[in-house]
Amino acid sequence: MDGLCFLMQEICWGDLTPKDRNLALSQELTTWQALFDVQEFKFPAVMRASVLPALDLDTSSRGDRESLRTIERVAAICQLSGRTPNANAPLPYQRLGTSRALFNLSRLDLPCRGSVPGEYVWVPAYRVYLGADWIGDASVEHVLTRAREVGVANLPEVDFLTGPGAFIGLLAKISNLHEAPVAENIEPGSDEVSLEEDEEAALEGDERGRWLEFFLWLGVNQSLRPVHFHDVEDRASGWLKTANLQQPEGWIFKNADSRFWSGYVGRLRQQLSGAQANSAAIPYFYDLHDLEHLVVLLDAASRDESTEIGRALYEHLARNWATLERFSKARVALIAADNVPGMRSKPPRARDDELFDGGPDFWLARLQEGSFCPTGHGPRRAAQTWLPTLEVERRFGRRGRTGSFLVPALTVDSTALKGKAKGFAQALGVREELTAATFTLEDARILLVRLRDLFKEDFDAGKDMRHELREVIRPAYRNLFEL
């Protein structure tokens, strides 16, 4: 790394532990620090000295940033990061968080697949996506592939991280850790956590897992990217500019459909009116996201009567619900009218007692309103759709046909309806319990229209329909009257 020099441990203090070193060399360390500004190794300090200056939007030059564009330097940063990476706290969302000091590291350029084999396109980490070669079916690559197969034009260009093969083996080359001899004697109590343990050293694990944790922490995306209104490289579009729920200035919201935006804000105001807060307080958006590329994919799914795109999109979002769930709720800051948040210490933050739940985040509300859920009736809105439960199958399933033949039930892979993934259906508002209380007049109308569309042609042609009457039509009417 440019601008870094390390003291040679073997010459300066040999095998001394950090505690013994500080005791034996206290005067020498003080002198070294005074003369040469020698610092104790900490990952944030190393990044501030060697990497972050090249990623600053105001002071860096293009040449500074391009100097970091080698896989070897990316590997060095990964190795130096040790235990710091936390995939559950991605840096692009730490602008006001506990890892703010490393926020700009999410702009680190990473090698992505190029049009020519062996060549890379370097893209900021927060805009990069993991392909199927990294995370299999959970990748958005499957959604785009399915859309191309259906014949959708003008799909978004997505930058996928180059495959694992380009990275595996690099960390071992620059590691100075040594494995213990096979016949090493294990001393009693050696499994205890020592006060001298190196907290900067990486935990043992497979190299692919370390790389994946590192990339997810930098902000590389495994699902469609939740984009905050103050995105990583947006300027002057922070929460203070959203007083009274003004539309944010960030690029992701600039071109939001005005009618949908007005409806969303209206529902939010209604929800806030019931909050136990000062009615004179001024509301600000604090956390609000839209999903990158969602508008294009949602529109394509709603037009695709085969439901292939809708199925791929639904399964992608459900499989990544463990990641997306933390972005499913909007947060609003209610600031007292006599308070000026811009005067708070930099960067200005809302206090915990000023933050309120704003209901579904913008992207989730967009999905709730969109007709993309794949059913046997074509793409439908979540509120019109049923989970394929045993009750749905019992009442409306027929020989060789699922319940979605007569009522709009989800037709997705079973793995997208189990465990954590099921939470996505619940967040969308897909209905689960088929009872007399949940089956509405609109549901009855949909069932009758479906029966008409299925059998009108045969009826008009005078065909013998006794089998259909016995197996489908009469049981459907019987269940309709029961519900």
N, C-alpha and C positions, 0 to 999 in steps of 0.2 A: 504494500500500500504506500502511495506517495506521502511523503512528509512524516513518516514514522521511523523511529529508531528504537531498538530494544536493547537494554543492558543484557550482556551475556551472563546468564545465571551461573554457569560453571566457574566463571572467573570472579564474579562479584560476591556471591554468597554460597555457592556450591549446593550442598544437600540440606542446608538449614531450612527449617519450616518458616512460614511467614512470621510467627511469633518470635522464634529464636533470632531470625534475621533482624527484626526491629529492635530487639534487645542488644544484640552484639554490634550492630552497625548504626545505632541511633544517631551518633554524631556525623558519620559519613553520609547517611541518608539526608540529614538536614543540610549538609554542605552541597550534596549533589542537587537537591531541589532548589537551593538558593542560586547556585551557579548556572545550572543547565535546565531548570524548570522540569526536572524529572518527576513524573507522576506515576502513582499506582495504577496498574492496568484496570480499567473499567470500560466495558464495551461502549456505553454512551460517549465517554470522553474520547475514545479512539475514533468513533464515527464523527464527532464534532471536529476533530483535528484533520481527518483525512478524506472523508466521504461527503458529509452533509454540506460543506461549502460549495461543492460542485452541483448540488441539487437545489440550491436556493434560487428562487425565481427572480430575485432582485439583484443579486450580486454575482451569480455564476456566469461564466461564458460558455459558449457551445463547446469549445475545446476541452474545458474542464470536465464537462459531462461525458463527452466522447471518450475521454481517457479511462473511464470506468467500464467501457463496453468490451470486456473480455470475460470469457467464462471463468478464467483463472482468478480474476479479481472478485467475481461474484462468489466463487468458492471460498476465497480468503475471508470475505465478509461473513459467509455462512459459518465457517470454522471459528472465527473470532466471536461470533454471537453467543456461542456456548449454550447456556440454558435460557437465554433471554427470550427467544421466540415463543410466542403463545398464539396458536391458531385460533383460540377463542376470543382474542382481542386484536383483530387485524388493525394495522397501523392507519389505513385510510380513515378510520372512524375514531381516531385518537386525537383529533385536533384540540378538543377540550378535555381529553381524558388523561389518565395517569401516565401514559407513554408519550405525552406531547413532545418531549425532547427528541424523540426519534421519528416523529410524524413524517418528516420530509424523506425518510428512507423509503417510503412507499412510492417515491418517484424514481427509484433506482431502475435503470433500464435493464431489461432481461431479454435473452435471445429467444425469438419466436420463429416458427416455421417460415421459411422463405419460399418463393416460387421456384427456386432452383435448389435441388438437393445439395446439402452441405453448406448452404448460405443462410445467414440469419438476418431477421429484421429485429432491430432493437426497439422495444416498446416499454414505457413506464410500467412498473409492476402492477399498479392498481388497475390498469386497463387490460391486463393479460388474463387469458382464460386457460384452465386446465383441460386438455383434450382427453379423448377416450383412452389414450395410451398411459395416462396418469390415473384416472379415476373410473374408467369403464363406463357403465350405463348412466352414471350420475352426471356425465358431462353434457353441456349444451350442444356439443357437436352432433349428438344423435338427433336433436330437434332440427337443426339446420339440414342435416342429411335427409331426414324424412320430408322436410319442406321442399327440398330440391327434387326429390323423387316424385312428389305430387305435381311439380311444375311451377312452383312459386318463383316469380322473378323479383329482382331488386331486393334480395335478402341482404341483411347487414354484413359487412366485412368484420370478421372476428379474428383477433390475433391469438393463436394458441401457442403456449409454451412449447419449446422444442422438447423432444422426448427424453425420458429418463436416461437413456444411453449416453447422452452428451454430458451428464453430470456424475454418474456413478463411477467411483474410483478416485475422484479429485480430492475428496476430503482426506482420504487415507494418505495421499501424497504429501499433504501439508500438516498432518497431525504429528505432534511431538510426544504423544502419549505412547507408553509401552505396555504391552500385555504382561501380566504377571507370569513367571515361570510355571509350567504345568505342575511341578512338584513342590510349589511353594507351601510352606507351613502356615496354616491359618491360626493366628493367635486368638485366644479367648477375648471376646468383646470387640473384635474387629468389624462386626456388623453395625456397631453404634456410629452415630453421626458425630464426627470429630469437630471440635471448634476450629481446627485448622483446615477443614475441607475446602477445596477450591470451588467457590460458588460460580466461577466463570466457566468452569469446564463443562463440556457437553455431557449429557447423560448417555450411557451406553445404549445403543439401539442400531437397527439396520440403517444403512446409509440412505436408502430410498426414503425411509420414514423421516429421517432428519431433514432431507431436502424438502419433502412435502410440508412438514411443519414450518420450515423457514419460509417457503414461498407463500403459504396461506397467511402467515404472519405479515409478510410484506404487503399483502393485499391481492395476490393472484386469486382469481375467482373460480370457484368450482360450480357456481350457479350463475344465472343471470345476475348482473351486479346491482346491488342496491346503491343508488346514487343519492347522496345527501345533497340538499339544495346548495350547500357550501362545499363543492367537490374539491378534490385534492389540489387542483391547479386553478380553481376559480379564485378571483380576486374580489375583495370588498363585497361579498354576497352573504355575509354572516347573519345570525339570527336577529341582530339589532335592527336590521332593515325590514323586518316583517311585522312591525307594530300594527296592531288591530287586524292581524291575519292578512296582511298584504301578500300578494303573490310573490314568492321569492325570486331573486334576480339570477340565481344559478342557471346554467345552460339547460339542465334537465327539465326545468319548469317554465322556461321562457315561452315555449311553443305549446304548452298544455292547452287542450281544448277548453275554451272559455266557458261553455255551458256546463261541462262536467266539473270544472274547477269551482264554479259558482255553487253548484249543488253540493259539492264536497264541503266547502267552507260553511254553507248554510246548515248542514247537518252537524258540523263541528260546533258552531255557535250554539245550536240548540242543546247539544250535549253539555257544553261548558256552562250554560245558564243554570243547570242543576247542580253544579259543583259548589261545595261549601267554601266559597271564597269571596273576597271583597268584590262586590258588584261593580265597583269603580275601577277595578284593576284593568290594566291594558294587556291583552293577550298577544303573545309572540309565538311564532313557530320556533321550536327548539330542535326537535328531531322529526324530519319529514323526508321520505325517500320515494323515488320512482325506480323501477327496474330498467336498466339499459336494454334497448332493443325490444322491450315488451310491446310497444304500440304496434310495430310491424308484425311481430309474431302473433299477437292477439287478433289483429285484423285478418291475417291469413287463416288462422284457425277458425274464425267465425264464418269465413266464406267457404271452407272446405267441408262439403257435405259427406265426404268419406270419413271424416273425423280423424284421419291419420295424424294431421298436425296437432289437433287438439289433444289427442291421446299422448303424443310425444311431449308436448308442452306440460300437460298435467303431470305426467309421470316424472318429468325432470324437476318440477317444483316440489312435488311430494317427496321425492327421494332426497332433496336438499332442504327439507323443512327444518331439520335440526340446526342448519345454518341460518335460514331465512326467518325463523320464528322470532329471533331477537330484533328484527326490523319490522315486525308485523303491527306494532302500535306506534302511532304518532305521539309526540310529547309536546305539550304547550306550556310556555312559561307565562304565568299571570303575575305581572309586576305592578305594584301599587302605583297609582297615578302620580304621587308625589316623589317617586323614586326615579332616578336617572341611571339606568343600567350602564350607559356608556361611560359613566364616571368611576366605575368599579376598576379594581386593579386588572392589568392586562394579563391574559386575555379575559374580557368580561364573561363571567359565567352566571347562570341562574342558580339560586340556592335550592336545596332539596325541597324546602317547604313552598317554593314557588312553582314547582313542576307538577303538571297534571296529565293524566291519561287522556289522549285525544281520540281514542277509538282506533279503528282500522287505519293503518298507514295508507298513503295515497295509492301506492301500487296495488295493495290488497283490495282497496275499494274499487280500483279500476277492473281488477279481475272479477270481483263480485258482480259488477254491472255488465261485464262482457259475456257474450255467448260463445263459449269455447269448450265447455265440459263435454267430453265425448259420450254419446249415448246411442242407443239403437234408433233414435229418432233424428239423429244428426246433432250438431253442436247446440247446446242449450246453456242458459244461465244457471248458475249454481243453485239459486232459489227454486228453480223448476226441476231440479235433479234429485234423484234418490240414490243412496248407497245400495249396492246389490246385496241386501240382507236376505236372510232365510225367509223372512216374512214376505218380502217382495217376490222371491222365487216361488213360495208356496201359493200365493194368490194369483200371480200372473205368469209364472213360468209354465211352459208346455213342453211336450215331448220334443227333445232336440232343440228347444229354444229357451233362452233365458228370460227373466222377467223384463229386461229392457226391450223385448219384442213388443210389449204393449204399453209400458210406462217408461219414461225417460230415466233409466238407471245408468250409473257410470259403467262404462266398458273399458276398464284399464287393467293392467297387470295386478294380480292379487298382492304383490309386494308393495304396491303404492297405496294399499288400503289397510296396512297393518302397522302396529307399533307407532313410532314417532310420525311416520308418513300419514297416518290417519288424522293427525292433528291438522294437516293442511285442509282436508275436506271439511272438518269442523269449523276452521277459521273462515273458509269460503261461505259457509252456510248451506252446504249440501245436507239434505235431510236424511235422517237415519231411521227413525221409528215410523213405520207405516201403520197408522191407527186411524180410527174415526175422527180423532181430534186434529190430526195433521193432514188428512186427505181432504182437500178443499174442493169447492165447486169448480175452480179453475182446473184442478187435477182431473175431475170428472169430465170436463169438457175436452181436455187433451186426450183422455182415453177414448171417448166417443169419436172424436175426429180421427184418431188412429185406426179404429175399427172401420170407419167409413173408407179411409184411404186404402186400407188393405184389401177390402172385399167388394168395393163398389163395382169395379170392372167385371168381376165374375158374376155378380148379381145382375148387372145390366145385360150381360151376355146370356143369362138364363141357365148358367151352369148348375150342376148338382152340387149343393153346398151342405149336404147333411153332415158330412164329416167335420167341416169347419164349424157348423152350428154346435155339434156335440162337443168338440174338443177345445174350441177357442171362444166362440161368441157367447154362448149361454153361460159358461163359467165366468167369463169376464163381466157380464151383466150381473150375475149373482154376487160377485165380490164387490161390484160397484154399489149395489143396493145395501150390502152389509156395511160398507164404509160410509 
